[in-house]
């Protein structure tokens, strides 16, 4: 991918991480089913953004920084995506490192 693709991938990654952080607070007051569905959707968006950034050639350390996630989760998500859907666990949420 070219530099423009990498820039767009980073923008999407940052937006997905920010959306998860912002919406998590809002979803905290929602009913349990709404909270679970909302968080699952935000995590799925973040996971897609992480994988896209990895495919764009962005270093994993930078992806971890931009997403406020730990490097181990970044590596696992990208590796599992490379292996295909049969290897992805159903509940594999991020470890958020935002202070």
TITORTI-325353 format. One line per 3 residues: number of its first residue (from 1); for each residue x, y, z of N, C-alpha, C. Coordinates in steps of 0.001 Angstrom, whole numbers. Example, Ala and Ser with C-alpha at 12.3 -4.5 7.8 and 13.67 -1.06 7.14 Angstrom:
<tilos>
1> 13190 -5690 7800 12300 -4500 7800 13200 -3300 7800; 12850 -2250 7080 13670 -1060 7140 12900 30 7870
</tilos>
This chain:
<tilos>
1> 839 -1178 0 0 0 0 885 1242 0; 334 2314 -502 1121 3541 -563 953 4367 711; 1658 5471 760 1659 6330 1944 261 6863 2267
4> -503 7191 1235 -1870 7675 1457 -2741 6617 2100; -2571 5356 1678 -3321 4255 2289 -2945 4104 3758; -1664 4203 4048 -1202 4076 5430 -1746 5222 6285
7> -1749 6419 5735 -2288 7566 6479 -3764 7382 6770; -4521 6927 5769 -5957 6687 5965 -6188 5560 6970; -5362 4522 6914 -5493 3407 7853 -5252 3887 9279
10> -4260 4745 9466 -3989 5279 10810 -5125 6162 11292; -5691 6960 10387 -6829 7808 10765 -8013 6953 11201; -8295 5883 10443 -9397 4980 10801 -9122 4287 12130
13> -7873 3915 12346 -7490 3253 13585 -7713 4167 14785; -7228 5387 14684 -7403 6347 15780 -8879 6630 16026; -9646 6771 14952 -11079 7037 15091 -11793 5869 15765
16> -11449 4640 15383 -12086 3462 15987 -11742 3361 17470; -10490 3631 17831 -10083 3589 19243 -10798 4679 20037; -10885 5872 19475 -11572 6970 20154 -13064 6673 20315
19> -13670 6082 19277 -15091 5745 19314 -15361 4711 20413; -14495 3709 20515 -14659 2700 21564 -14554 3343 22938; -13550 4178 23143 -13361 4817 24449 -14539 5727 24795
22> -14988 6507 23836 -16097 7440 24072 -17407 6699 24304; -17683 5729 23451 -18951 5018 23544 -19013 4083 24742; -17865 3615 25221 -17859 2727 26388 -18475 3429 27594
25> -18155 4682 27766 -18723 5443 28888 -20231 5586 28720; -20674 5864 27512 -22101 6015 27247 -22826 4675 27428; -22209 3605 26946 -22834 2291 27026 -22872 1737 28442
28> -22071 2295 29329 -22047 1821 30713 -23410 1948 31374; -24212 2895 30927 -25525 3102 31525 -26644 2392 30755; -26303 1719 29674 -27298 1020 28869 -27652 -321 29501
31> -28722 -919 29005 -29082 -2256 29466 -27973 -3237 29090; -27905 -4349 29773 -26847 -5332 29525 -26805 -5778 28063; -27926 -6136 27445 -27861 -6555 26038 -27372 -5438 25111
34> -27839 -4211 25364 -27413 -3080 24533 -25930 -2791 24742; -25493 -2866 25982 -24082 -2626 26298 -23205 -3667 25608; -23563 -4940 25727 -22768 -6000 25111 -22732 -5871 23594
37> -23880 -5598 22995 -23931 -5453 21534 -23133 -4234 21085; -23278 -3135 21812 -22565 -1914 21446 -21058 -2063 21574; -20616 -2646 22672 -19179 -2846 22857 -18622 -3842 21851
40> -19372 -4892 21571 -18918 -5884 20585 -18752 -5235 19207; -19677 -4364 18852 -19588 -3684 17553 -18377 -2757 17510; -18129 -2020 18611 -16986 -1097 18636 -15668 -1859 18609
43> -15600 -2992 19319 -14382 -3808 19314 -14163 -4402 17923; -15232 -4844 17270 -15098 -5389 15913 -14579 -4317 14958; -15075 -3091 15092 -14578 -1985 14263 -13092 -1744 14521
46> -12710 -1756 15792 -11309 -1538 16146 -10441 -2670 15607; -10920 -3873 15709 -10150 -5017 15208 -9927 -4898 13701; -10978 -4535 12961 -10825 -4347 11509 -9818 -3244 11212
49> -9856 -2173 11989 -8918 -1064 11787 -7486 -1499 12088; -7302 -2312 13122 -5973 -2821 13467 -5436 -3682 12330; -6249 -4589 11827 -5811 -5482 10752 -5507 -4681 9487
52> -6344 -3726 9167 -6106 -2884 7987 -4800 -2119 8127; -4550 -1577 9310 -3295 -854 9540 -2094 -1780 9390; -2208 -2985 9907 -1126 -3949 9757 -860 -4282 8299
55> -1923 -4461 7532 -1775 -4750 6101 -1214 -3560 5329; -1418 -2366 5873 -893 -1157 5231 595 -973 5510; 1156 -1868 6327 2580 -1796 6607 2948 -933 7793
58> 1969 -524 8561 2249 296 9733 2880 -604 10795; 3982 -195 11389 4629 -1021 12418 3680 -1302 13581; 3754 -2510 14098 2864 -2923 15183 2972 -1996 16389
61> 4168 -1515 16682 4347 -619 17822 3561 675 17632; 3515 1170 16408 2764 2387 16117 1259 2118 16179; 851 947 15710 -564 567 15814 -965 507 17288
64> -123 -93 18114 -415 -179 19545 -522 1220 20158; 380 2091 19781 346 3467 20297 -933 4178 19864; -1247 4120 18579 -2419 4830 18053 -3731 4294 18618
67> -3778 2995 18885 -5024 2383 19357 -5110 2316 20880; -4015 2662 21574 -3955 2579 23039 -4145 1140 23504; -3613 214 22734 -3715 -1209 23048 -2328 -1792 23261
70> -2295 -2973 23887 -1005 -3604 24100 -544 -4302 22822; 757 -4408 22671 1374 -4978 21481 980 -6441 21289; 842 -7182 22362 482 -8598 22268 -878 -8782 21577
73> -1850 -7952 21923 -3172 -8051 21299 -3097 -7688 19820; -2337 -6649 19491 -2163 -6248 18088 -1601 -7426 17293; -528 -8007 17792 106 -9134 17090 -857 -10307 16950
76> -1610 -10616 18008 -2544 -11743 17972 -3656 -11499 16959; -4245 -10308 16975 -5339 -10021 16051 -4883 -10134 14594; -3731 -9571 14285 -3248 -9601 12900 -2881 -11027 12500
79> -2224 -11753 13391 -1851 -13136 13090 -3086 -14004 12895; -4064 -13886 13785 -5272 -14684 13661 -6049 -14331 12402; -6040 -13067 12025 -6719 -12680 10789 -6035 -13317 9586
82> -4707 -13372 9618 -3959 -14004 8531 -4283 -15489 8422; -4583 -16135 9554 -4892 -17563 9558 -6308 -17861 9073; -7186 -16876 9140 -8549 -17062 8662 -9554 -17146 9797
85> -10849 -17103 9453 -11914 -17007 10453 -12016 -18208 11395; -11610 -19374 10980 -11705 -20549 11860 -10804 -20420 13083; -9792 -19586 13002 -8820 -19462 14089 -9089 -18288 15015
88> -10146 -17535 14747 -10452 -16380 15589 -11369 -16777 16730; -10956 -16525 17963 -11859 -16815 19084 -13031 -15839 19068; -14206 -16266 19519 -15384 -15388 19474 -15264 -14173 20387
91> -14626 -14322 21522 -14501 -13221 22477 -13022 -12911 22642; -12528 -11984 21847 -11109 -11656 21892 -10943 -10153 21922; -11404 -9545 23000 -11383 -8094 23110 -9998 -7547 23368
94> -9844 -6250 23192 -8538 -5613 23376 -8207 -5381 24832; -6952 -5262 25097 -6491 -4791 26398 -6139 -3317 26201; -6977 -2467 26691 -6822 -1029 26485 -5758 -515 27447
97> -4837 294 26923 -3750 833 27748 -3909 2323 28015; -5010 2894 27608 -5233 4334 27810 -5309 4627 29291; -4626 5648 29715 -4621 6003 31147 -5825 6832 31514
</tilos>
